[in-house]
Amino acid sequence: MSSPSPLSLGLFAVGYPTAVVVISRFVPVVRQRRVRWFAAHQLGVAAVVAGWALERQWPAVAGNGAWLVAATVWWVGAGRQGR
């Protein structure tokens, strides 16, 4: 594999740390409905997915994209239970 493009590296440099910080506290973020934290997570993961897509690394796109969808389902499901 060739080295990642500067744009991909930038997306990874912003996306991964943002997503990981929120993932480390994901259960409280969901339970307490921390919208800003969840939005930061989603934007971070979307940046990671975009970075991998630019590199045409489809397994990484699929894996990170699956987490993006799973996190959304988790967030929506927890909101419905809280009603």
mmCIF file of the N, C-alpha and C atoms, coordinates in Angstrom:
data_MODEL
# 
_entry.id   MODEL 
# 
loop_
_atom_site.group_PDB 
_atom_site.id 
_atom_site.type_symbol 
_atom_site.label_atom_id 
_atom_site.label_alt_id 
_atom_site.label_comp_id 
_atom_site.label_asym_id 
_atom_site.label_entity_id 
_atom_site.label_seq_id 
_atom_site.pdbx_PDB_ins_code 
_atom_site.Cartn_x 
_atom_site.Cartn_y 
_atom_site.Cartn_z 
_atom_site.occupancy 
_atom_site.B_iso_or_equiv 
_atom_site.pdbx_formal_charge 
_atom_site.auth_seq_id 
_atom_site.auth_comp_id 
_atom_site.auth_asym_id 
_atom_site.auth_atom_id 
_atom_site.pdbx_PDB_model_num 
ATOM 1   N N  . MET A 1 1  ? 0.851   -1.181 0.000  1.00 0.00 ? 1  MET A N  1 
ATOM 2   C CA . MET A 1 1  ? 0.000   0.000  0.000  1.00 0.00 ? 1  MET A CA 1 
ATOM 3   C C  . MET A 1 1  ? 0.890   1.237  0.000  1.00 0.00 ? 1  MET A C  1 
ATOM 4   N N  . SER A 1 2  ? 0.544   2.200  -0.797 1.00 0.00 ? 2  SER A N  1 
ATOM 5   C CA . SER A 1 2  ? 1.286   3.461  -0.827 1.00 0.00 ? 2  SER A CA 1 
ATOM 6   C C  . SER A 1 2  ? 0.941   4.279  0.414  1.00 0.00 ? 2  SER A C  1 
ATOM 7   N N  . SER A 1 3  ? 1.729   5.290  0.672  1.00 0.00 ? 3  SER A N  1 
ATOM 8   C CA . SER A 1 3  ? 1.476   6.117  1.853  1.00 0.00 ? 3  SER A CA 1 
ATOM 9   C C  . SER A 1 3  ? 0.188   6.915  1.654  1.00 0.00 ? 3  SER A C  1 
ATOM 10  N N  . PRO A 1 4  ? -0.533  7.151  2.756  1.00 0.00 ? 4  PRO A N  1 
ATOM 11  C CA . PRO A 1 4  ? -1.803  7.887  2.654  1.00 0.00 ? 4  PRO A CA 1 
ATOM 12  C C  . PRO A 1 4  ? -1.600  9.315  2.162  1.00 0.00 ? 4  PRO A C  1 
ATOM 13  N N  . SER A 1 5  ? -2.605  9.831  1.506  1.00 0.00 ? 5  SER A N  1 
ATOM 14  C CA . SER A 1 5  ? -2.563  11.209 1.031  1.00 0.00 ? 5  SER A CA 1 
ATOM 15  C C  . SER A 1 5  ? -2.608  12.170 2.218  1.00 0.00 ? 5  SER A C  1 
ATOM 16  N N  . PRO A 1 6  ? -2.148  13.395 2.030  1.00 0.00 ? 6  PRO A N  1 
ATOM 17  C CA . PRO A 1 6  ? -2.219  14.385 3.117  1.00 0.00 ? 6  PRO A CA 1 
ATOM 18  C C  . PRO A 1 6  ? -3.657  14.622 3.603  1.00 0.00 ? 6  PRO A C  1 
ATOM 19  N N  . LEU A 1 7  ? -4.610  14.581 2.687  1.00 0.00 ? 7  LEU A N  1 
ATOM 20  C CA . LEU A 1 7  ? -6.007  14.782 3.084  1.00 0.00 ? 7  LEU A CA 1 
ATOM 21  C C  . LEU A 1 7  ? -6.480  13.637 3.975  1.00 0.00 ? 7  LEU A C  1 
ATOM 22  N N  . SER A 1 8  ? -6.166  12.410 3.585  1.00 0.00 ? 8  SER A N  1 
ATOM 23  C CA . SER A 1 8  ? -6.537  11.261 4.417  1.00 0.00 ? 8  SER A CA 1 
ATOM 24  C C  . SER A 1 8  ? -5.885  11.349 5.786  1.00 0.00 ? 8  SER A C  1 
ATOM 25  N N  . LEU A 1 9  ? -4.605  11.690 5.817  1.00 0.00 ? 9  LEU A N  1 
ATOM 26  C CA . LEU A 1 9  ? -3.908  11.823 7.096  1.00 0.00 ? 9  LEU A CA 1 
ATOM 27  C C  . LEU A 1 9  ? -4.565  12.882 7.976  1.00 0.00 ? 9  LEU A C  1 
ATOM 28  N N  . GLY A 1 10 ? -4.979  13.983 7.373  1.00 0.00 ? 10 GLY A N  1 
ATOM 29  C CA . GLY A 1 10 ? -5.677  15.023 8.129  1.00 0.00 ? 10 GLY A CA 1 
ATOM 30  C C  . GLY A 1 10 ? -6.998  14.533 8.691  1.00 0.00 ? 10 GLY A C  1 
ATOM 31  N N  . LEU A 1 11 ? -7.749  13.801 7.878  1.00 0.00 ? 11 LEU A N  1 
ATOM 32  C CA . LEU A 1 11 ? -9.018  13.241 8.347  1.00 0.00 ? 11 LEU A CA 1 
ATOM 33  C C  . LEU A 1 11 ? -8.796  12.258 9.491  1.00 0.00 ? 11 LEU A C  1 
ATOM 34  N N  . PHE A 1 12 ? -7.766  11.412 9.364  1.00 0.00 ? 12 PHE A N  1 
ATOM 35  C CA . PHE A 1 12 ? -7.451  10.464 10.431 1.00 0.00 ? 12 PHE A CA 1 
ATOM 36  C C  . PHE A 1 12 ? -6.990  11.190 11.694 1.00 0.00 ? 12 PHE A C  1 
ATOM 37  N N  . ALA A 1 13 ? -6.171  12.230 11.522 1.00 0.00 ? 13 ALA A N  1 
ATOM 38  C CA . ALA A 1 13 ? -5.614  12.966 12.663 1.00 0.00 ? 13 ALA A CA 1 
ATOM 39  C C  . ALA A 1 13 ? -6.698  13.648 13.490 1.00 0.00 ? 13 ALA A C  1 
ATOM 40  N N  . VAL A 1 14 ? -7.767  14.049 12.837 1.00 0.00 ? 14 VAL A N  1 
ATOM 41  C CA . VAL A 1 14 ? -8.886  14.670 13.545 1.00 0.00 ? 14 VAL A CA 1 
ATOM 42  C C  . VAL A 1 14 ? -9.919  13.625 13.961 1.00 0.00 ? 14 VAL A C  1 
ATOM 43  N N  . GLY A 1 15 ? -10.228 12.718 13.057 1.00 0.00 ? 15 GLY A N  1 
ATOM 44  C CA . GLY A 1 15 ? -11.314 11.765 13.290 1.00 0.00 ? 15 GLY A CA 1 
ATOM 45  C C  . GLY A 1 15 ? -11.043 10.740 14.361 1.00 0.00 ? 15 GLY A C  1 
ATOM 46  N N  . TYR A 1 16 ? -9.890  10.078 14.285 1.00 0.00 ? 16 TYR A N  1 
ATOM 47  C CA . TYR A 1 16 ? -9.618  9.012  15.252 1.00 0.00 ? 16 TYR A CA 1 
ATOM 48  C C  . TYR A 1 16 ? -9.569  9.512  16.697 1.00 0.00 ? 16 TYR A C  1 
ATOM 49  N N  . PRO A 1 17 ? -8.797  10.552 17.020 1.00 0.00 ? 17 PRO A N  1 
ATOM 50  C CA . PRO A 1 17 ? -8.779  10.998 18.424 1.00 0.00 ? 17 PRO A CA 1 
ATOM 51  C C  . PRO A 1 17 ? -10.158 11.440 18.924 1.00 0.00 ? 17 PRO A C  1 
ATOM 52  N N  . THR A 1 18 ? -10.898 12.135 18.085 1.00 0.00 ? 18 THR A N  1 
ATOM 53  C CA . THR A 1 18 ? -12.232 12.587 18.484 1.00 0.00 ? 18 THR A CA 1 
ATOM 54  C C  . THR A 1 18 ? -13.134 11.404 18.776 1.00 0.00 ? 18 THR A C  1 
ATOM 55  N N  . ALA A 1 19 ? -13.170 10.446 17.865 1.00 0.00 ? 19 ALA A N  1 
ATOM 56  C CA . ALA A 1 19 ? -14.030 9.274  18.038 1.00 0.00 ? 19 ALA A CA 1 
ATOM 57  C C  . ALA A 1 19 ? -13.613 8.452  19.253 1.00 0.00 ? 19 ALA A C  1 
ATOM 58  N N  . VAL A 1 20 ? -12.320 8.240  19.432 1.00 0.00 ? 20 VAL A N  1 
ATOM 59  C CA . VAL A 1 20 ? -11.842 7.400  20.535 1.00 0.00 ? 20 VAL A CA 1 
ATOM 60  C C  . VAL A 1 20 ? -12.152 8.020  21.889 1.00 0.00 ? 20 VAL A C  1 
ATOM 61  N N  . VAL A 1 21 ? -11.992 9.332  22.011 1.00 0.00 ? 21 VAL A N  1 
ATOM 62  C CA . VAL A 1 21 ? -12.312 10.001 23.278 1.00 0.00 ? 21 VAL A CA 1 
ATOM 63  C C  . VAL A 1 21 ? -13.784 9.776  23.626 1.00 0.00 ? 21 VAL A C  1 
ATOM 64  N N  . VAL A 1 22 ? -14.664 9.930  22.664 1.00 0.00 ? 22 VAL A N  1 
ATOM 65  C CA . VAL A 1 22 ? -16.093 9.754  22.942 1.00 0.00 ? 22 VAL A CA 1 
ATOM 66  C C  . VAL A 1 22 ? -16.414 8.277  23.168 1.00 0.00 ? 22 VAL A C  1 
ATOM 67  N N  . ILE A 1 23 ? -15.816 7.384  22.397 1.00 0.00 ? 23 ILE A N  1 
ATOM 68  C CA . ILE A 1 23 ? -16.075 5.950  22.573 1.00 0.00 ? 23 ILE A CA 1 
ATOM 69  C C  . ILE A 1 23 ? -15.677 5.499  23.976 1.00 0.00 ? 23 ILE A C  1 
ATOM 70  N N  . SER A 1 24 ? -14.627 6.089  24.531 1.00 0.00 ? 24 SER A N  1 
ATOM 71  C CA . SER A 1 24 ? -14.191 5.695  25.873 1.00 0.00 ? 24 SER A CA 1 
ATOM 72  C C  . SER A 1 24 ? -15.238 6.024  26.936 1.00 0.00 ? 24 SER A C  1 
ATOM 73  N N  . ARG A 1 25 ? -16.167 6.906  26.614 1.00 0.00 ? 25 ARG A N  1 
ATOM 74  C CA . ARG A 1 25 ? -17.251 7.284  27.532 1.00 0.00 ? 25 ARG A CA 1 
ATOM 75  C C  . ARG A 1 25 ? -18.615 7.118  26.862 1.00 0.00 ? 25 ARG A C  1 
ATOM 76  N N  . PHE A 1 26 ? -18.719 6.166  25.946 1.00 0.00 ? 26 PHE A N  1 
ATOM 77  C CA . PHE A 1 26 ? -19.903 6.103  25.096 1.00 0.00 ? 26 PHE A CA 1 
ATOM 78  C C  . PHE A 1 26 ? -21.189 5.778  25.859 1.00 0.00 ? 26 PHE A C  1 
ATOM 79  N N  . VAL A 1 27 ? -21.128 4.870  26.823 1.00 0.00 ? 27 VAL A N  1 
ATOM 80  C CA . VAL A 1 27 ? -22.354 4.513  27.551 1.00 0.00 ? 27 VAL A CA 1 
ATOM 81  C C  . VAL A 1 27 ? -22.938 5.730  28.272 1.00 0.00 ? 27 VAL A C  1 
ATOM 82  N N  . PRO A 1 28 ? -22.140 6.492  29.040 1.00 0.00 ? 28 PRO A N  1 
ATOM 83  C CA . PRO A 1 28 ? -22.728 7.702  29.644 1.00 0.00 ? 28 PRO A CA 1 
ATOM 84  C C  . PRO A 1 28 ? -23.194 8.738  28.613 1.00 0.00 ? 28 PRO A C  1 
ATOM 85  N N  . VAL A 1 29 ? -22.487 8.826  27.507 1.00 0.00 ? 29 VAL A N  1 
ATOM 86  C CA . VAL A 1 29 ? -22.903 9.772  26.460 1.00 0.00 ? 29 VAL A CA 1 
ATOM 87  C C  . VAL A 1 29 ? -24.306 9.415  25.973 1.00 0.00 ? 29 VAL A C  1 
ATOM 88  N N  . VAL A 1 30 ? -24.548 8.140  25.773 1.00 0.00 ? 30 VAL A N  1 
ATOM 89  C CA . VAL A 1 30 ? -25.860 7.703  25.295 1.00 0.00 ? 30 VAL A CA 1 
ATOM 90  C C  . VAL A 1 30 ? -26.908 7.833  26.393 1.00 0.00 ? 30 VAL A C  1 
ATOM 91  N N  . ARG A 1 31 ? -26.602 7.355  27.578 1.00 0.00 ? 31 ARG A N  1 
ATOM 92  C CA . ARG A 1 31 ? -27.583 7.381  28.677 1.00 0.00 ? 31 ARG A CA 1 
ATOM 93  C C  . ARG A 1 31 ? -28.000 8.797  29.056 1.00 0.00 ? 31 ARG A C  1 
ATOM 94  N N  . GLN A 1 32 ? -27.017 9.698  29.065 1.00 0.00 ? 32 GLN A N  1 
ATOM 95  C CA . GLN A 1 32 ? -27.296 11.072 29.471 1.00 0.00 ? 32 GLN A CA 1 
ATOM 96  C C  . GLN A 1 32 ? -27.664 11.975 28.302 1.00 0.00 ? 32 GLN A C  1 
ATOM 97  N N  . ARG A 1 33 ? -27.754 11.380 27.108 1.00 0.00 ? 33 ARG A N  1 
ATOM 98  C CA . ARG A 1 33 ? -28.174 12.089 25.891 1.00 0.00 ? 33 ARG A CA 1 
ATOM 99  C C  . ARG A 1 33 ? -27.301 13.322 25.635 1.00 0.00 ? 33 ARG A C  1 
ATOM 100 N N  . ARG A 1 34 ? -25.998 13.144 25.716 1.00 0.00 ? 34 ARG A N  1 
ATOM 101 C CA . ARG A 1 34 ? -25.051 14.229 25.464 1.00 0.00 ? 34 ARG A CA 1 
ATOM 102 C C  . ARG A 1 34 ? -24.939 14.454 23.954 1.00 0.00 ? 34 ARG A C  1 
ATOM 103 N N  . VAL A 1 35 ? -25.770 15.326 23.457 1.00 0.00 ? 35 VAL A N  1 
ATOM 104 C CA . VAL A 1 35 ? -25.903 15.536 22.015 1.00 0.00 ? 35 VAL A CA 1 
ATOM 105 C C  . VAL A 1 35 ? -24.600 16.030 21.391 1.00 0.00 ? 35 VAL A C  1 
ATOM 106 N N  . ARG A 1 36 ? -23.941 16.974 22.020 1.00 0.00 ? 36 ARG A N  1 
ATOM 107 C CA . ARG A 1 36 ? -22.694 17.501 21.445 1.00 0.00 ? 36 ARG A CA 1 
ATOM 108 C C  . ARG A 1 36 ? -21.608 16.435 21.371 1.00 0.00 ? 36 ARG A C  1 
ATOM 109 N N  . TRP A 1 37 ? -21.502 15.636 22.415 1.00 0.00 ? 37 TRP A N  1 
ATOM 110 C CA . TRP A 1 37 ? -20.513 14.560 22.407 1.00 0.00 ? 37 TRP A CA 1 
ATOM 111 C C  . TRP A 1 37 ? -20.837 13.554 21.308 1.00 0.00 ? 37 TRP A C  1 
ATOM 112 N N  . PHE A 1 38 ? -22.103 13.201 21.202 1.00 0.00 ? 38 PHE A N  1 
ATOM 113 C CA . PHE A 1 38 ? -22.501 12.229 20.178 1.00 0.00 ? 38 PHE A CA 1 
ATOM 114 C C  . PHE A 1 38 ? -22.251 12.802 18.780 1.00 0.00 ? 38 PHE A C  1 
ATOM 115 N N  . ALA A 1 39 ? -22.565 14.059 18.584 1.00 0.00 ? 39 ALA A N  1 
ATOM 116 C CA . ALA A 1 39 ? -22.319 14.689 17.286 1.00 0.00 ? 39 ALA A CA 1 
ATOM 117 C C  . ALA A 1 39 ? -20.829 14.694 16.964 1.00 0.00 ? 39 ALA A C  1 
ATOM 118 N N  . ALA A 1 40 ? -19.986 14.989 17.960 1.00 0.00 ? 40 ALA A N  1 
ATOM 119 C CA . ALA A 1 40 ? -18.536 14.956 17.744 1.00 0.00 ? 40 ALA A CA 1 
ATOM 120 C C  . ALA A 1 40 ? -18.084 13.557 17.354 1.00 0.00 ? 40 ALA A C  1 
ATOM 121 N N  . HIS A 1 41 ? -18.634 12.558 18.028 1.00 0.00 ? 41 HIS A N  1 
ATOM 122 C CA . HIS A 1 41 ? -18.306 11.170 17.694 1.00 0.00 ? 41 HIS A CA 1 
ATOM 123 C C  . HIS A 1 41 ? -18.677 10.856 16.254 1.00 0.00 ? 41 HIS A C  1 
ATOM 124 N N  . GLN A 1 42 ? -19.883 11.195 15.880 1.00 0.00 ? 42 GLN A N  1 
ATOM 125 C CA . GLN A 1 42 ? -20.352 10.884 14.533 1.00 0.00 ? 42 GLN A CA 1 
ATOM 126 C C  . GLN A 1 42 ? -19.510 11.600 13.474 1.00 0.00 ? 42 GLN A C  1 
ATOM 127 N N  . LEU A 1 43 ? -19.174 12.842 13.717 1.00 0.00 ? 43 LEU A N  1 
ATOM 128 C CA . LEU A 1 43 ? -18.325 13.579 12.777 1.00 0.00 ? 43 LEU A CA 1 
ATOM 129 C C  . LEU A 1 43 ? -16.926 12.975 12.716 1.00 0.00 ? 43 LEU A C  1 
ATOM 130 N N  . GLY A 1 44 ? -16.405 12.562 13.869 1.00 0.00 ? 44 GLY A N  1 
ATOM 131 C CA . GLY A 1 44 ? -15.093 11.930 13.898 1.00 0.00 ? 44 GLY A CA 1 
ATOM 132 C C  . GLY A 1 44 ? -15.067 10.629 13.113 1.00 0.00 ? 44 GLY A C  1 
ATOM 133 N N  . VAL A 1 45 ? -16.063 9.790  13.345 1.00 0.00 ? 45 VAL A N  1 
ATOM 134 C CA . VAL A 1 45 ? -16.119 8.509  12.625 1.00 0.00 ? 45 VAL A CA 1 
ATOM 135 C C  . VAL A 1 45 ? -16.358 8.754  11.135 1.00 0.00 ? 45 VAL A C  1 
ATOM 136 N N  . ALA A 1 46 ? -17.181 9.717  10.805 1.00 0.00 ? 46 ALA A N  1 
ATOM 137 C CA . ALA A 1 46 ? -17.413 10.035 9.386  1.00 0.00 ? 46 ALA A CA 1 
ATOM 138 C C  . ALA A 1 46 ? -16.113 10.495 8.724  1.00 0.00 ? 46 ALA A C  1 
ATOM 139 N N  . ALA A 1 47 ? -15.285 11.254 9.449  1.00 0.00 ? 47 ALA A N  1 
ATOM 140 C CA . ALA A 1 47 ? -13.989 11.676 8.908  1.00 0.00 ? 47 ALA A CA 1 
ATOM 141 C C  . ALA A 1 47 ? -13.092 10.470 8.665  1.00 0.00 ? 47 ALA A C  1 
ATOM 142 N N  . VAL A 1 48 ? -13.101 9.526  9.585  1.00 0.00 ? 48 VAL A N  1 
ATOM 143 C CA . VAL A 1 48 ? -12.310 8.299  9.422  1.00 0.00 ? 48 VAL A CA 1 
ATOM 144 C C  . VAL A 1 48 ? -12.791 7.519  8.201  1.00 0.00 ? 48 VAL A C  1 
ATOM 145 N N  . VAL A 1 49 ? -14.091 7.362  8.071  1.00 0.00 ? 49 VAL A N  1 
ATOM 146 C CA . VAL A 1 49 ? -14.656 6.645  6.926  1.00 0.00 ? 49 VAL A CA 1 
ATOM 147 C C  . VAL A 1 49 ? -14.269 7.342  5.621  1.00 0.00 ? 49 VAL A C  1 
ATOM 148 N N  . ALA A 1 50 ? -14.371 8.661  5.604  1.00 0.00 ? 50 ALA A N  1 
ATOM 149 C CA . ALA A 1 50 ? -13.998 9.413  4.400  1.00 0.00 ? 50 ALA A CA 1 
ATOM 150 C C  . ALA A 1 50 ? -12.514 9.236  4.078  1.00 0.00 ? 50 ALA A C  1 
ATOM 151 N N  . GLY A 1 51 ? -11.668 9.255  5.116  1.00 0.00 ? 51 GLY A N  1 
ATOM 152 C CA . GLY A 1 51 ? -10.239 9.058  4.900  1.00 0.00 ? 51 GLY A CA 1 
ATOM 153 C C  . GLY A 1 51 ? -9.939  7.696  4.289  1.00 0.00 ? 51 GLY A C  1 
ATOM 154 N N  . TRP A 1 52 ? -10.581 6.670  4.811  1.00 0.00 ? 52 TRP A N  1 
ATOM 155 C CA . TRP A 1 52 ? -10.362 5.324  4.245  1.00 0.00 ? 52 TRP A CA 1 
ATOM 156 C C  . TRP A 1 52 ? -10.941 5.213  2.850  1.00 0.00 ? 52 TRP A C  1 
ATOM 157 N N  . ALA A 1 53 ? -12.060 5.879  2.597  1.00 0.00 ? 53 ALA A N  1 
ATOM 158 C CA . ALA A 1 53 ? -12.642 5.843  1.245  1.00 0.00 ? 53 ALA A CA 1 
ATOM 159 C C  . ALA A 1 53 ? -11.705 6.510  0.243  1.00 0.00 ? 53 ALA A C  1 
ATOM 160 N N  . LEU A 1 54 ? -11.080 7.615  0.641  1.00 0.00 ? 54 LEU A N  1 
ATOM 161 C CA . LEU A 1 54 ? -10.122 8.273  -0.250 1.00 0.00 ? 54 LEU A CA 1 
ATOM 162 C C  . LEU A 1 54 ? -8.941  7.357  -0.573 1.00 0.00 ? 54 LEU A C  1 
ATOM 163 N N  . GLU A 1 55 ? -8.605  6.500  0.374  1.00 0.00 ? 55 GLU A N  1 
ATOM 164 C CA . GLU A 1 55 ? -7.500  5.549  0.169  1.00 0.00 ? 55 GLU A CA 1 
ATOM 165 C C  . GLU A 1 55 ? -7.962  4.252  -0.504 1.00 0.00 ? 55 GLU A C  1 
ATOM 166 N N  . ARG A 1 56 ? -9.244  4.162  -0.769 1.00 0.00 ? 56 ARG A N  1 
ATOM 167 C CA . ARG A 1 56 ? -9.831  2.973  -1.390 1.00 0.00 ? 56 ARG A CA 1 
ATOM 168 C C  . ARG A 1 56 ? -9.563  1.705  -0.582 1.00 0.00 ? 56 ARG A C  1 
ATOM 169 N N  . GLN A 1 57 ? -9.652  1.844  0.725  1.00 0.00 ? 57 GLN A N  1 
ATOM 170 C CA . GLN A 1 57 ? -9.481  0.714  1.644  1.00 0.00 ? 57 GLN A CA 1 
ATOM 171 C C  . GLN A 1 57 ? -10.874 0.286  2.113  1.00 0.00 ? 57 GLN A C  1 
ATOM 172 N N  . TRP A 1 58 ? -11.540 -0.473 1.253  1.00 0.00 ? 58 TRP A N  1 
ATOM 173 C CA . TRP A 1 58 ? -12.954 -0.788 1.459  1.00 0.00 ? 58 TRP A CA 1 
ATOM 174 C C  . TRP A 1 58 ? -13.246 -1.592 2.719  1.00 0.00 ? 58 TRP A C  1 
ATOM 175 N N  . PRO A 1 59 ? -12.393 -2.530 3.136  1.00 0.00 ? 59 PRO A N  1 
ATOM 176 C CA . PRO A 1 59 ? -12.686 -3.199 4.418  1.00 0.00 ? 59 PRO A CA 1 
ATOM 177 C C  . PRO A 1 59 ? -12.692 -2.220 5.598  1.00 0.00 ? 59 PRO A C  1 
ATOM 178 N N  . ALA A 1 60 ? -11.789 -1.249 5.588  1.00 0.00 ? 60 ALA A N  1 
ATOM 179 C CA . ALA A 1 60 ? -11.765 -0.243 6.660  1.00 0.00 ? 60 ALA A CA 1 
ATOM 180 C C  . ALA A 1 60 ? -12.985 0.663  6.580  1.00 0.00 ? 60 ALA A C  1 
ATOM 181 N N  . VAL A 1 61 ? -13.406 0.992  5.364  1.00 0.00 ? 61 VAL A N  1 
ATOM 182 C CA . VAL A 1 61 ? -14.630 1.787  5.184  1.00 0.00 ? 61 VAL A CA 1 
ATOM 183 C C  . VAL A 1 61 ? -15.821 1.017  5.742  1.00 0.00 ? 61 VAL A C  1 
ATOM 184 N N  . ALA A 1 62 ? -15.903 -0.267 5.412  1.00 0.00 ? 62 ALA A N  1 
ATOM 185 C CA . ALA A 1 62 ? -17.032 -1.090 5.869  1.00 0.00 ? 62 ALA A CA 1 
ATOM 186 C C  . ALA A 1 62 ? -17.048 -1.226 7.389  1.00 0.00 ? 62 ALA A C  1 
ATOM 187 N N  . GLY A 1 63 ? -15.891 -1.494 7.985  1.00 0.00 ? 63 GLY A N  1 
ATOM 188 C CA . GLY A 1 63 ? -15.832 -1.669 9.435  1.00 0.00 ? 63 GLY A CA 1 
ATOM 189 C C  . GLY A 1 63 ? -16.180 -0.408 10.192 1.00 0.00 ? 63 GLY A C  1 
ATOM 190 N N  . ASN A 1 64 ? -15.574 0.697  9.806  1.00 0.00 ? 64 ASN A N  1 
ATOM 191 C CA . ASN A 1 64 ? -15.866 1.956  10.483 1.00 0.00 ? 64 ASN A CA 1 
ATOM 192 C C  . ASN A 1 64 ? -17.269 2.454  10.163 1.00 0.00 ? 64 ASN A C  1 
ATOM 193 N N  . GLY A 1 65 ? -17.720 2.222  8.935  1.00 0.00 ? 65 GLY A N  1 
ATOM 194 C CA . GLY A 1 65 ? -19.089 2.593  8.574  1.00 0.00 ? 65 GLY A CA 1 
ATOM 195 C C  . GLY A 1 65 ? -20.115 1.794  9.355  1.00 0.00 ? 65 GLY A C  1 
ATOM 196 N N  . ALA A 1 66 ? -19.810 0.519  9.597  1.00 0.00 ? 66 ALA A N  1 
ATOM 197 C CA . ALA A 1 66 ? -20.716 -0.322 10.395 1.00 0.00 ? 66 ALA A CA 1 
ATOM 198 C C  . ALA A 1 66 ? -20.825 0.226  11.820 1.00 0.00 ? 66 ALA A C  1 
ATOM 199 N N  . TRP A 1 67 ? -19.697 0.670  12.377 1.00 0.00 ? 67 TRP A N  1 
ATOM 200 C CA . TRP A 1 67 ? -19.749 1.257  13.720 1.00 0.00 ? 67 TRP A CA 1 
ATOM 201 C C  . TRP A 1 67 ? -20.556 2.555  13.702 1.00 0.00 ? 67 TRP A C  1 
ATOM 202 N N  . LEU A 1 68 ? -20.434 3.343  12.660 1.00 0.00 ? 68 LEU A N  1 
ATOM 203 C CA . LEU A 1 68 ? -21.206 4.580  12.544 1.00 0.00 ? 68 LEU A CA 1 
ATOM 204 C C  . LEU A 1 68 ? -22.706 4.274  12.585 1.00 0.00 ? 68 LEU A C  1 
ATOM 205 N N  . VAL A 1 69 ? -23.107 3.263  11.854 1.00 0.00 ? 69 VAL A N  1 
ATOM 206 C CA . VAL A 1 69 ? -24.523 2.854  11.845 1.00 0.00 ? 69 VAL A CA 1 
ATOM 207 C C  . VAL A 1 69 ? -24.925 2.276  13.197 1.00 0.00 ? 69 VAL A C  1 
ATOM 208 N N  . ALA A 1 70 ? -24.094 1.401  13.769 1.00 0.00 ? 70 ALA A N  1 
ATOM 209 C CA . ALA A 1 70 ? -24.417 0.783  15.060 1.00 0.00 ? 70 ALA A CA 1 
ATOM 210 C C  . ALA A 1 70 ? -24.551 1.833  16.156 1.00 0.00 ? 70 ALA A C  1 
ATOM 211 N N  . ALA A 1 71 ? -23.664 2.814  16.167 1.00 0.00 ? 71 ALA A N  1 
ATOM 212 C CA . ALA A 1 71 ? -23.743 3.876  17.173 1.00 0.00 ? 71 ALA A CA 1 
ATOM 213 C C  . ALA A 1 71 ? -25.036 4.676  17.016 1.00 0.00 ? 71 ALA A C  1 
ATOM 214 N N  . THR A 1 72 ? -25.436 4.914  15.784 1.00 0.00 ? 72 THR A N  1 
ATOM 215 C CA . THR A 1 72 ? -26.688 5.639  15.535 1.00 0.00 ? 72 THR A CA 1 
ATOM 216 C C  . THR A 1 72 ? -27.884 4.838  16.031 1.00 0.00 ? 72 THR A C  1 
ATOM 217 N N  . VAL A 1 73 ? -27.888 3.551  15.728 1.00 0.00 ? 73 VAL A N  1 
ATOM 218 C CA . VAL A 1 73 ? -28.985 2.683  16.192 1.00 0.00 ? 73 VAL A CA 1 
ATOM 219 C C  . VAL A 1 73 ? -29.022 2.655  17.718 1.00 0.00 ? 73 VAL A C  1 
ATOM 220 N N  . TRP A 1 74 ? -27.864 2.549  18.354 1.00 0.00 ? 74 TRP A N  1 
ATOM 221 C CA . TRP A 1 74 ? -27.772 2.549  19.807 1.00 0.00 ? 74 TRP A CA 1 
ATOM 222 C C  . TRP A 1 74 ? -28.339 3.844  20.374 1.00 0.00 ? 74 TRP A C  1 
ATOM 223 N N  . TRP A 1 75 ? -27.935 4.980  19.809 1.00 0.00 ? 75 TRP A N  1 
ATOM 224 C CA . TRP A 1 75 ? -28.396 6.293  20.269 1.00 0.00 ? 75 TRP A CA 1 
ATOM 225 C C  . TRP A 1 75 ? -29.919 6.419  20.135 1.00 0.00 ? 75 TRP A C  1 
ATOM 226 N N  . VAL A 1 76 ? -30.433 6.066  18.971 1.00 0.00 ? 76 VAL A N  1 
ATOM 227 C CA . VAL A 1 76 ? -31.886 6.174  18.736 1.00 0.00 ? 76 VAL A CA 1 
ATOM 228 C C  . VAL A 1 76 ? -32.646 5.219  19.647 1.00 0.00 ? 76 VAL A C  1 
ATOM 229 N N  . GLY A 1 77 ? -32.156 3.988  19.764 1.00 0.00 ? 77 GLY A N  1 
ATOM 230 C CA . GLY A 1 77 ? -32.817 3.001  20.621 1.00 0.00 ? 77 GLY A CA 1 
ATOM 231 C C  . GLY A 1 77 ? -32.843 3.425  22.077 1.00 0.00 ? 77 GLY A C  1 
ATOM 232 N N  . ALA A 1 78 ? -31.766 3.992  22.560 1.00 0.00 ? 78 ALA A N  1 
ATOM 233 C CA . ALA A 1 78 ? -31.714 4.445  23.966 1.00 0.00 ? 78 ALA A CA 1 
ATOM 234 C C  . ALA A 1 78 ? -32.659 5.610  24.179 1.00 0.00 ? 78 ALA A C  1 
ATOM 235 N N  . GLY A 1 79 ? -32.836 6.466  23.190 1.00 0.00 ? 79 GLY A N  1 
ATOM 236 C CA . GLY A 1 79 ? -33.754 7.589  23.307 1.00 0.00 ? 79 GLY A CA 1 
ATOM 237 C C  . GLY A 1 79 ? -35.194 7.133  23.399 1.00 0.00 ? 79 GLY A C  1 
ATOM 238 N N  . ARG A 1 80 ? -35.518 6.091  22.689 1.00 0.00 ? 80 ARG A N  1 
ATOM 239 C CA . ARG A 1 80 ? -36.884 5.563  22.730 1.00 0.00 ? 80 ARG A CA 1 
ATOM 240 C C  . ARG A 1 80 ? -37.178 4.884  24.058 1.00 0.00 ? 80 ARG A C  1 
ATOM 241 N N  . GLN A 1 81 ? -36.180 4.237  24.645 1.00 0.00 ? 81 GLN A N  1 
ATOM 242 C CA . GLN A 1 81 ? -36.371 3.569  25.932 1.00 0.00 ? 81 GLN A CA 1 
ATOM 243 C C  . GLN A 1 81 ? -36.548 4.582  27.054 1.00 0.00 ? 81 GLN A C  1 
ATOM 244 N N  . GLY A 1 82 ? -35.933 5.747  26.894 1.00 0.00 ? 82 GLY A N  1 
ATOM 245 C CA . GLY A 1 82 ? -35.987 6.764  27.942 1.00 0.00 ? 82 GLY A CA 1 
ATOM 246 C C  . GLY A 1 82 ? -37.308 7.492  28.032 1.00 0.00 ? 82 GLY A C  1 
ATOM 247 N N  . ARG A 1 83 ? -38.172 7.293  27.057 1.00 0.00 ? 83 ARG A N  1 
ATOM 248 C CA . ARG A 1 83 ? -39.453 8.010  27.052 1.00 0.00 ? 83 ARG A CA 1 
ATOM 249 C C  . ARG A 1 83 ? -40.414 7.458  28.048 1.00 0.00 ? 83 ARG A C  1 
# 
